[in-house]
Amino acid sequence: MGGTYTLRNSYEDLKAAIAFLRSEETAAKLRVDRNRIIVLGYSGGGPISVKAASEDAGIRALVLIDPVDVRHFKDISQQEYDYWVKWLDSLIGVHVSGKDAMAEIVRQVDFWDPISAVPSLSGKCVLAVMATRGDVADMAIKPPTFSEAMRSNERFSIVTLDTDHSFSDRRIALTRTVVSWAQGLSAKSCL
């Protein structure tokens, strides 16, 4: 996929992918059930997926895997800002300008606020799988936490696995967790 990586560009890509899956042609060709689309976001895909699911009434299920809470970047020091610019510049396989991506994140931090999305996620099935040693994700840690805000949604589940952010030693457990949860969605009237 071409283009430059930013959260906003990725968000637009996700909305385009959902529209593609819902098109009559795609649904017929790929046998997609347009009413049973689950959005999944890992790491930086977390805020993107939360935003998409909160704005799209047709998305009734959401999976977050060690998602980043962009609020973390609201009032960071110059040293931490510089660290993240360098980290983003080091990403392999992604065309990104760390400086541009961080400037966008800081400028749009309120747009990506997961707490503001909580009311729109009411009644949707949401699974958050967190890593105990997640080094870049903190959506379940920063107060007020997304997890705490979602507790009023009886369809919210959180699972914590003792692993790192990439789930390098727990990928089978991660897969089983997500698949098992997805298999139960019909019983919860989500799909």
C-alpha angles and dihedrals in degrees: 000000000000131000134070121296117247130140090248093050090048090049090053089047091052092050089050091050091051091049089049091052091049095050114111092235095052094042091054096041097045097028092240117174098221091201094056106059117141119198117214125190127186123195107319087011088067098080090041092053093044090053094047094047092046092052098042116069089192092064103083100167133049134183121198119191113197091321124199117242103219090200084080088076096053099096106010125153122254089250092055091044090053090048091056093046089055092044092052091047089056096057112123120222095013125099100224140148106212091203093052094042093051092045089053093047093050091046093049102034092123091052089059096043105135093203092062088055095055097089090053090051092056110129094013120117109247127181121190116192110192131191117223090217098039105150101188103027124077109152090127095045110047111087127269083039127208088230092055092047091049094051090092088063105084088202093062118106130181126194124183121203123196097240145093128279093272092049085228095163098031106046094121090051090047091051093047091049094052095042093047091049092048091050089059097052096095090057088054090050091242097119 
